[in-house]
């Protein structure tokens, strides 16, 4: 999961700089709603200013103190930057299963959504395409494997309930999984609970396994 942590750091820097597409921005807000560590990191990034952050190489979470020290030691006068995105303050618990930023974005909670069955054990709610990114919720039955697939662009997946694992690691509530055209994986939901994820993709998903190719027309419909 080291690659994921590096990409999440870069994603948070893009959020503070105000450069993310709207669906990715909502995904990050949901992540910050669920992650105390990332909220603290974003507050430190905000103190450094937005524009200079995107020129820095992503680093792992364990190296965040070093990155912050480097930022504050730059001593440069960067060009005026867009107003940084504020780190959201979690609201008091509401009677919704979705994080508040996503509930506000959709306007409905999980049981009220018009889910579409893609395959046995796999349902999807599509939010459409905004700023060149497709956003959707995925509901994977406990123990169910998704078809093996890769991507024609970038995919960000935030776990909202339950968890899943693939060859890169185990992801639970609040975690972000990063994938691109170099990742060919087969996520499997944890055995003890259904997994619900918020996915933002740039480019189409490409099914690579034999079963996935058989069902590809239904997945794209």
C-alpha positions in Angstrom: 0.0 0.0 0.0 3.1 2.3 -0.1 2.1 3.5 -3.6 -1.4 4.3 -2.3 0.0 6.4 0.5 2.2 8.4 -1.8 -0.6 9.0 -4.2 -2.9 10.0 -1.3 -0.4 12.6 -0.2 -0.3 14.0 -3.8 -4.1 14.0 -3.9 -4.3 16.0 -0.6 -1.8 18.5 -2.0 -3.9 18.9 -5.1 -7.0 19.4 -2.9 -5.3 22.2 -0.9 -4.1 23.8 -4.2 -7.7 23.7 -5.5 -6.7 21.8 -8.6 -8.9 18.7 -8.3 -12.0 17.9 -10.5 -15.2 18.1 -8.6 -15.8 14.4 -8.0 -12.3 13.9 -6.7 -12.7 16.9 -4.5 -15.8 15.4 -3.0 -14.0 12.1 -2.5 -11.2 13.8 -0.6 -13.7 15.7 1.6 -15.2 12.3 2.5 -11.8 10.9 3.2 -11.0 13.9 5.5 -14.3 13.4 7.2 -13.1 9.8 8.1 -9.4 10.3 8.7 -8.0 12.3 11.6 -4.4 11.9 10.4 -5.2 13.3 6.9 -7.1 16.2 8.4 -4.1 17.2 10.4 -1.8 16.9 7.4 -4.1 19.1 5.3 -4.2 21.7 7.9 -0.4 21.8 7.8 -0.4 22.0 4.0 -2.8 24.9 4.2 -0.4 26.7 6.4 2.2 26.3 3.7 0.1 27.8 0.9 -1.4 26.0 -2.1 0.6 26.7 -5.2 4.0 25.4 -4.2 2.6 22.0 -3.1 2.0 20.5 -6.5 5.7 20.8 -7.5 6.7 18.5 -4.6 7.2 14.8 -5.1 4.7 12.6 -3.2 6.1 10.9 -0.1 4.9 8.2 2.2 2.9 9.0 5.4 5.9 8.1 7.5 7.9 10.9 5.7 5.2 13.6 6.1 7.2 15.5 8.8 10.1 15.8 6.4 7.9 17.1 3.6 6.4 19.7 5.9 9.8 20.8 7.1 10.9 21.2 3.5 7.8 23.2 2.6 8.3 25.6 5.5 12.0 26.0 4.7 11.6 26.9 1.1 11.8 30.6 1.8 10.5 31.6 -1.6 7.9 34.1 -2.7 5.6 32.0 -4.9 3.1 33.5 -7.3 -0.3 34.1 -5.9 -2.1 30.8 -5.5 -5.8 29.9 -5.6 -7.5 30.0 -2.2 -6.7 26.7 -0.6 -9.5 24.2 0.2 -10.2 24.2 3.9 -10.0 20.9 5.8 -13.6 20.0 6.6 -14.7 19.9 10.2 -16.6 16.6 10.8 -20.2 17.2 11.7 -22.0 15.6 14.6 -23.1 12.1 13.7 -26.2 12.2 11.6 -28.6 9.4 10.8 -27.0 8.8 7.4 -24.7 6.0 6.4 -22.8 8.3 3.9 -20.2 10.8 5.0 -21.8 14.3 5.1 -19.9 15.7 2.1 -21.2 12.8 -0.1 -24.7 12.9 1.3 -24.8 16.6 0.5 -23.5 15.9 -3.0 -26.0 13.2 -3.8 -29.0 14.3 -1.7 -29.9 10.7 -0.7 -28.6 8.0 1.6 -27.6 4.5 0.7 -31.0 2.7 1.1 -32.7 5.4 -1.0 -30.5 5.1 -4.1 -31.6 3.4 -7.3 -28.9 0.7 -7.4 -28.3 -1.2 -10.6 -27.2 -4.9 -10.5 -24.1 -5.3 -12.7 -23.3 -8.9 -11.7 -24.4 -11.3 -9.0 -23.2 -9.7 -5.8 -22.2 -6.4 -7.4 -24.4 -3.3 -7.6 -23.7 0.2 -8.7 -25.2 3.7 -8.4 -23.9 6.0 -11.1 -23.6 9.8 -10.4 -22.6 10.6 -14.0 -19.6 12.4 -15.5 -18.4 15.7 -14.2 -15.2 17.5 -15.1 -14.1 14.5 -17.2 -14.4 12.1 -14.3 -17.0 9.4 -13.7 -18.3 9.0 -10.1 -20.2 6.0 -8.7 -20.9 4.0 -5.6 -20.2 0.3 -5.6 -21.9 -2.2 -3.3 -20.0 -5.5 -3.2 -21.5 -8.5 -1.3 -19.4 -9.9 1.5 -16.8 -12.3 0.2 -17.6 -11.4 -3.4 -14.8 -10.8 -5.9 -15.0 -8.1 -8.6 -13.9 -9.1 -12.1 -10.2 -8.8 -12.8 -9.7 -5.4 -14.4 -7.3 -2.6 -15.2 -8.0 1.1 -16.2 -7.5 3.4 -19.1 -6.9 6.2 -16.7 -6.8 6.8 -12.9 -9.2 5.3 -10.4 -9.7 6.5 -6.8 -11.7 4.2 -4.5 -12.7 5.3 -1.0 -14.1 2.6 1.3 -17.2 3.8 3.0 -18.3 0.5 4.7 -16.7 -2.8 5.2 -13.4 -3.5 3.4 -11.7 -5.2 0.5 -8.3 -6.6 -0.4 -6.3 -7.1 -3.5 -2.7 -7.9 -4.3 -1.7 -4.5 -3.1 -3.2 -4.5 0.4 -6.3 -4.5 2.6 -8.5 -1.4 2.6 -11.1 -0.5 5.2 -13.4 2.4 6.0 -11.7 5.8 5.2 -8.9 4.3 3.1 -8.3 5.4 -0.5 -7.0 2.9 -3.1 -5.2 4.2 -6.1 -5.1 2.4 -9.5 -4.1 3.3 -13.0 -3.2 1.5 -16.3 -0.3 -0.3 -14.6 -2.5 -1.9 -12.1 -4.4 -5.1 -13.0 -6.3 -6.3 -9.9 -9.2 -8.3 -8.6 -10.6 -6.7 -5.4 -12.4 -9.1 -3.0 -14.8 -7.8 -0.3 -14.2 -8.9 3.3 -16.0 -12.0 4.4 -17.8 -10.5 7.4 -19.5 -7.4 5.8 -20.7 -6.0 2.5 -18.3 -3.4 1.1 -19.6 -0.1 -0.2 -17.1 2.2 -2.0 -17.1 5.6 -3.6 -15.2 5.4 -6.9 -14.0 8.3 -9.1 -12.5 7.3 -12.5 -10.8 9.1 -15.3 -11.0 6.9 -18.3 -12.8 3.6 -18.8 -12.4 0.4 -16.8 -11.1 -2.5 -18.9 -12.0 -6.1 -17.9 -9.1 -8.5 -18.3 -10.1 -11.9 -16.9 -12.1 -14.4 -18.9 -15.3 -14.1 -16.8 -15.0 -10.3 -16.9 -14.7 -10.2 -20.7 -17.9 -12.4 -20.9 -19.9 -9.9 -18.8 -18.2 -6.7 -20.2 -21.3 -5.6 -22.2 -23.4 -5.7 -19.0 -20.8 -3.7 -17.1 -20.7 -1.0 -19.7 -24.4 -0.7 -20.1 
